[in-house]
Amino acid sequence: MTADPQQPPSRRSATAFTALHRAAKPLLLPGAWDHASARALAGQGFAAVGTTSLGVAAAAGLPDGAAATREETLRLAVALGSEPFLLSVDAEGGFSDDPDEVAEFARELYAVGAVGINLEDGLGPTARHAAKIAAVKRAAPGLFVNARTDTHWLGDGDGTLARLDAYQQAGADGVFVPGLTDMRGIETLVRHLEVPLNVLYSPGGPSVARLADAGVRRVSLGSLLYRRALGAALEAAADIRAGRPPTGTTPPYGDVAGLAAPDRVPGRAGTRTRP
């Protein structure tokens, strides 16, 4: 795809992000929780990186899904928005029940370089979530709105299609159903939806290849990588305490230090080596 030089960078990036949902393979979207994890993932060849609300909240010592991390989420978006990869931000429910306040937050995200936003309904009123989506599309038309329903995450799946239909009619560019792993249910949604379907990868669920065959256009990793990283740290600490050398991959100090943004390194006076 050739970028249009007459379009501003943010608009060109948003167009590229939308195109990833219609490519030959589904968009596999890893979830970052800080600057280093995002840059490391981009360095592995991921064209787009998402944020994980659980990882952002846990790193800040705040609860997830409680509208407590608005500033932390925006701060991370500011740090990552100018990076060369495409950034999608998990914004919980928009950190407000007021559609206009959610729209203003989305506008701020778009202004600092984010090209996508996840908005979850938390099984709240369908009409309220649809109003948030419509408000966001008015405030930031180029921002890819991935409308999440928690019917399978927090409930028994009842009413999923009705909610998704309301969200796509409100202007959502894609819809997200975390917790849905049943292939028959996934295929039913794909047949009835007009916008790309996003599901959450589950280690015990269908493979990415099988999801692709079913028509899923985006597969998110959510908080999985953050939880795996935390688990690996705990295992390493336990191994060392037990007198065993830790297993697994340990990136060199210099590689991790090199993930810092160049414009944030005072003086760039040279490199130093630490343990």
Long-range contacts (C-beta under 8 A, 24 or more apart in sequence): 10-110, 10-111, 10-113, 10-115, 10-142, 11-142, 13-86, 13-113, 13-115, 14-110, 14-115, 14-116, 14-142, 14-143, 14-144, 15-142, 16-47, 16-86, 16-115, 17-48, 17-86, 17-88, 17-115, 17-116, 17-144, 18-144, 18-173, 20-47, 20-48, 20-86, 21-144, 21-173, 21-174, 21-196, 21-217, 21-218, 22-196, 22-217, 25-212, 26-208, 26-211, 26-212, 26-216, 26-217, 26-218, 26-219, 27-217, 27-218, 27-219, 28-201, 28-208, 28-219, 28-221, 29-88, 29-218, 29-219, 29-220, 29-221, 30-221, 30-225, 31-55, 31-90, 31-220, 31-221, 31-222, 31-223, 31-224, 31-225, 31-226, 32-80, 32-225, 33-58, 33-59, 33-226, 34-59, 34-76, 35-76, 35-79, 35-80, 35-259, 35-260, 35-261, 36-256, 36-259, 36-260, 37-225, 37-226, 37-229, 38-80, 38-83, 38-85, 38-87, 39-83, 39-259, 39-261, 40-251, 40-259, 41-225, 42-83, 42-84, 42-85, 43-259, 46-85, 47-85, 47-86, 48-85, 48-86, 48-87, 48-88, 48-115, 48-116, 49-80, 49-85, 49-86, 49-87, 49-88, 50-87, 50-88, 50-89, 50-90, 50-116, 50-118, 50-220, 50-221, 51-76, 51-77, 51-80, 51-87, 51-88, 51-89, 51-90, 52-90, 52-222, 52-223, 52-225, 52-226, 53-90, 53-91, 53-92, 53-223, 54-222, 54-223, 54-226, 54-227, 55-223, 55-225, 55-226, 56-90, 58-226, 64-92, 65-92, 65-120, 65-122, 67-92, 67-93, 67-95, 67-96, 69-95, 70-95, 70-105, 74-105, 74-108, 74-109, 74-112, 77-108, 77-109, 77-112, 77-113, 77-114, 78-112, 79-261, 80-113, 80-114, 81-109, 81-112, 81-113, 81-114, 82-112, 82-113, 83-113, 83-261, 86-115, 86-116, 87-113, 87-114, 87-115, 87-116, 88-114, 88-115, 88-116, 88-117, 88-118, 88-144, 88-146, 89-114, 89-116, 89-117, 89-118, 90-118, 91-117, 91-118, 91-119, 92-119, 92-120, 93-119, 93-120, 93-121, 93-122, 93-124, 93-129, 93-132, 94-119, 94-132, 94-136, 97-124, 97-128, 99-128, 99-131, 99-132, 99-134, 99-135, 99-136, 100-135, 102-132, 102-135, 102-136, 103-132, 103-135, 103-136, 103-138, 103-139, 103-140, 104-139, 106-136, 106-139, 106-140, 106-143, 106-145, 107-139, 107-140, 109-140, 109-143, 110-140, 110-142, 110-143, 114-143, 115-142, 115-143, 115-144, 116-143, 116-144, 116-145, 116-146, 117-143, 117-144, 117-145, 117-146, 118-146, 118-148, 118-176, 119-145, 119-146, 119-147, 119-148, 120-148, 120-149, 120-150, 120-176, 121-147, 121-148, 121-149, 121-150, 121-163, 121-167, 122-150, 122-154, 123-149, 123-150, 123-151, 123-154, 123-155, 126-159, 126-162, 126-163, 126-166, 126-167, 127-166, 129-163, 129-166, 129-167, 130-166, 130-167, 130-169, 130-170, 131-170, 133-167, 133-170, 133-171, 133-172, 134-170, 134-171, 136-171, 137-170, 137-171, 144-173, 144-174, 145-171, 145-172, 145-173, 145-174, 146-172, 146-173, 146-174, 146-175, 146-176, 146-198, 146-218, 147-172, 147-174, 147-175, 147-176, 148-175, 148-176, 148-177, 148-178, 148-198, 149-175, 149-176, 149-177, 150-178, 150-179, 151-177, 152-177, 152-178, 152-179, 152-180, 153-178, 153-179, 157-185, 160-185, 160-189, 161-188, 161-189, 161-192, 164-189, 164-193, 165-192, 168-193, 168-194, 168-195, 174-198, 174-217, 174-218, 176-200, 176-218, 176-220, 178-220, 178-222, 181-205, 181-206, 183-210, 183-214, 186-211, 186-214, 186-216, 187-214, 187-215, 190-214, 190-215, 190-216, 191-215
